[in-house]
Amino acid sequence: MKILVPTDFSDNANNAFDFAKKLARLNQGTVTLLYAYHNVYDFAMQSAAISVQIKEEAQKAMRELDTGRDPKIKVDYKIVQGYVATTIASTAYRENYNLIVMGTQGASGITKTLVGSNTAHVIKDSMVPVLAVPSQASFEMVKQIVVSLEWKVSEQQFFERLFQITQQWGWPYRTLHIKLPEEEEPSKEVVSQLIRFLQQSSPEITHDHVVAKNVTDGMATYLENTNGSLFVMFYKKKPFFEHLLHKSRIEKMAYHTHVPLLVIK
């Protein structure tokens, strides 16, 4: 597995880097640490000088992160000029990474802000799955993978991608369906078909159902009362104008989640 880890050299980004390295150990994966910066100066000479300075500072920070590296994990580094979210998404797709792992908060200066908004933009733009790691989350806290589920046939293709990425991680799976008061009962045929597929792919998988007034609140309440979860959501694209007017549930979760959030497309 090839894992791309964007960094701003903050404690939160370093925490995501640590999380990614521990994931890489589970399946002999590799990790690339990516620092992307955008040069805002217009004058060519000034821009070039600033760019050199940024690269030198970033290289120094990279070397410091290299201290105490685990010899069993292959780690390399990239410093790229460009808008942060765009650079992350394009690098991951162009260079065939399997997963992006990034923190959801940041700092200032050379640790230029890598906050929930950047994470949400990467989730929206990336063709590669994204794992957002909050500052208070750790690899050791994860005991299970909880997957947000809708009873639709289309869910199967997302689960196939999820299993390809996560089965070697060794955590048990649990699905979560949030039922809204006005929601119609799903087709029994669809439910049976999806249950059969899930049990064949992961025989130990379990299922939870929660009734809530809205999906986002239902997810948040469930996660607050369920320890040790890595939460998974499937990204389904909305019509263009609807996306402009309303943040998706996934983007809201990227801003507020307190557990690792894996988004599959």
C-alpha positions in Angstrom: 0.0 0.0 0.0 1.2 3.5 -0.9 0.2 6.1 1.7 0.5 9.9 1.1 0.7 12.0 4.2 0.3 15.8 3.7 2.1 17.8 6.4 2.4 21.3 7.8 4.9 20.1 10.4 2.4 20.8 13.2 1.8 18.3 16.1 -1.5 17.3 14.5 0.2 16.5 11.1 2.9 14.6 12.9 0.2 12.6 14.7 -1.3 11.7 11.3 2.2 10.8 10.1 2.6 8.4 13.1 -0.8 6.9 12.4 0.1 6.3 8.7 3.4 4.6 9.6 1.6 2.2 11.9 -0.9 1.4 9.2 2.0 0.8 6.8 3.5 -1.7 9.1 0.4 -3.8 8.9 0.8 -4.6 5.2 4.4 -3.7 4.3 3.3 -0.3 2.9 5.3 2.8 2.1 4.7 6.3 3.3 5.4 9.6 1.5 5.4 12.8 3.5 4.2 15.7 1.3 4.7 19.4 2.0 2.8 21.7 -0.4 3.2 25.4 -0.3 1.8 28.3 -2.3 4.0 31.3 -3.1 1.9 34.4 -3.0 4.6 36.9 -4.2 4.3 38.4 -7.7 7.8 39.6 -8.5 9.9 36.8 -10.0 13.1 37.5 -8.0 11.2 37.9 -4.8 9.2 34.8 -5.5 12.3 32.7 -6.3 14.0 33.8 -3.1 11.0 33.0 -0.9 10.6 29.7 -2.6 14.2 28.7 -1.9 13.7 29.7 1.8 10.5 27.7 2.1 12.2 24.7 0.6 15.2 24.9 2.9 13.0 25.2 6.0 10.8 22.3 4.8 13.9 20.1 4.1 15.2 20.9 7.6 11.9 20.0 9.2 11.8 16.8 7.1 15.2 15.8 8.4 14.1 16.3 11.9 11.1 14.1 11.4 13.4 11.5 10.0 15.0 11.1 13.4 14.2 7.7 15.0 12.7 6.3 11.8 11.5 2.7 11.9 13.8 0.8 9.6 10.9 -1.6 8.7 8.9 1.2 7.1 10.0 2.9 3.8 9.5 6.7 4.0 10.2 9.3 1.4 9.5 13.0 1.0 8.1 15.5 -1.5 8.1 19.3 -1.4 5.8 20.7 -4.0 4.8 24.3 -4.9 1.0 24.6 -5.4 -2.3 25.1 -3.6 -2.4 22.7 -0.7 -5.7 20.7 -1.4 -5.2 20.6 -5.2 -1.6 19.5 -4.9 -2.5 16.7 -2.4 -5.4 15.4 -4.6 -3.5 15.5 -7.8 -0.3 14.0 -6.4 -2.2 11.1 -4.9 -4.1 10.4 -8.2 -1.2 10.9 -10.6 1.3 8.8 -8.6 -1.1 6.0 -7.8 -1.3 6.3 -4.0 -3.8 4.0 -2.3 -4.6 6.2 0.6 -4.2 9.8 1.9 -3.8 10.2 5.6 -4.0 13.8 7.0 -4.5 15.7 10.2 -7.5 18.0 10.6 -5.9 20.9 12.4 -2.8 23.0 12.1 -0.6 25.9 13.3 1.2 28.9 11.8 4.4 30.0 10.1 6.2 27.1 8.5 3.4 25.0 10.1 1.0 26.9 7.8 -2.6 26.0 8.6 -3.8 22.6 7.6 -7.3 22.7 9.1 -10.7 21.0 8.6 -11.4 23.1 5.5 -8.3 21.7 3.7 -9.3 18.2 4.7 -12.8 18.8 3.4 -11.5 20.1 0.1 -9.2 17.1 -0.3 -12.1 14.8 0.5 -14.2 16.5 -2.1 -11.6 16.6 -4.8 -9.6 13.4 -4.3 -10.1 10.3 -6.3 -8.2 8.4 -3.6 -9.6 7.4 -0.3 -8.9 9.9 2.5 -8.3 9.1 6.2 -8.7 12.3 8.4 -7.0 11.9 11.8 -8.0 14.3 14.6 -5.4 15.6 16.9 -6.7 13.6 19.9 -7.0 10.3 17.9 -4.3 7.6 18.0 -3.7 4.3 16.2 -3.7 2.5 19.5 -7.3 3.7 20.3 -8.8 2.0 17.2 -10.5 -1.3 18.0 -13.1 -1.6 15.2 -14.2 -0.1 11.9 -17.7 1.4 11.9 -19.2 1.9 8.4 -22.1 4.3 7.7 -24.6 2.2 5.7 -27.5 2.9 3.5 -29.6 0.0 2.4 -28.9 0.4 -1.3 -27.5 -2.0 -3.9 -24.9 0.7 -4.8 -23.3 0.3 -1.4 -21.7 -3.0 -2.5 -19.1 -1.3 -4.8 -18.1 1.0 -1.9 -17.7 -1.9 0.4 -15.5 -3.7 -2.1 -13.2 -0.8 -2.2 -13.2 -0.5 1.6 -12.3 -4.2 2.1 -9.5 -3.9 -0.4 -7.9 -1.1 1.6 -8.7 -2.2 5.2 -8.9 -6.0 5.5 -5.2 -6.4 6.2 -5.6 -3.9 9.1 -7.2 -6.7 11.2 -9.9 -4.7 12.9 -13.5 -6.1 13.0 -16.3 -4.4 11.0 -19.5 -3.0 12.2 -22.1 -1.2 10.1 -24.3 1.7 11.3 -27.6 2.6 9.7 -29.2 5.9 10.9 -33.0 5.6 10.4 -34.9 8.9 10.1 -38.5 9.1 11.4 -39.9 9.7 7.9 -37.7 7.2 6.2 -39.4 4.3 4.3 -38.4 0.7 5.1 -35.8 -0.6 2.7 -36.5 -3.3 0.2 -36.2 -6.7 1.9 -34.6 -8.0 -1.3 -31.9 -5.3 -1.3 -31.3 -5.8 2.4 -30.9 -9.6 2.0 -28.6 -9.2 -1.0 -26.3 -6.7 0.8 -26.3 -8.8 4.0 -25.2 -11.9 2.0 -22.4 -10.0 0.3 -21.2 -8.5 3.6 -21.2 -11.9 5.4 -19.3 -13.5 2.6 -16.7 -10.7 2.6 -16.4 -10.4 6.4 -18.2 -13.3 8.3 -17.8 -11.6 11.7 -19.4 -8.3 10.6 -22.1 -6.9 12.9 -24.9 -4.3 12.4 -26.3 -1.5 14.4 -29.4 0.6 13.8 -30.0 4.0 15.3 -33.1 6.2 15.0 -32.3 9.9 14.9 -33.9 13.2 13.7 -31.0 13.7 11.2 -28.1 11.6 10.0 -25.3 13.8 11.2 -26.5 14.1 14.7 -27.2 10.3 14.8 -23.7 9.6 13.7 -22.2 12.0 16.2 -24.2 10.6 19.1 -23.3 7.0 18.2 -19.6 7.8 18.0 -19.6 9.6 21.3 -21.0 6.5 22.9 -18.9 4.0 21.1 -15.2 3.7 22.0 -12.3 2.8 19.8 -13.9 3.4 16.3 -12.5 4.3 13.0 -15.5 5.7 11.2 -16.1 5.1 7.4 -18.3 7.1 5.1 -19.0 6.6 1.4 -18.8 9.7 -0.7 -21.6 10.0 -3.2 -21.4 13.1 -5.5 -24.3 15.5 -5.3 -25.6 17.6 -8.2 -23.3 20.7 -8.7 -25.7 23.4 -7.5 -26.8 21.4 -4.5 -23.1 21.0 -3.5 -22.7 24.8 -3.7 -25.6 25.5 -1.5 -25.1 22.8 1.2 -22.1 21.2 2.8 -22.3 17.4 2.5 -22.5 15.3 5.7 -19.0 14.1 5.1 -17.6 17.6 4.9 -19.4 18.4 8.2 -17.9 15.3 9.8 -14.5 16.4 8.6 -14.8 19.6 10.5 -16.2 18.0 13.7 -15.2 14.4 14.0 -13.2 13.3 17.1 -12.4 9.8 15.7 -10.5 8.9 12.6 -12.7 9.4 9.5 -12.1 7.3 6.4 -13.9 8.5 3.2 -14.2 6.0 0.3 -15.2 7.1 -3.2 
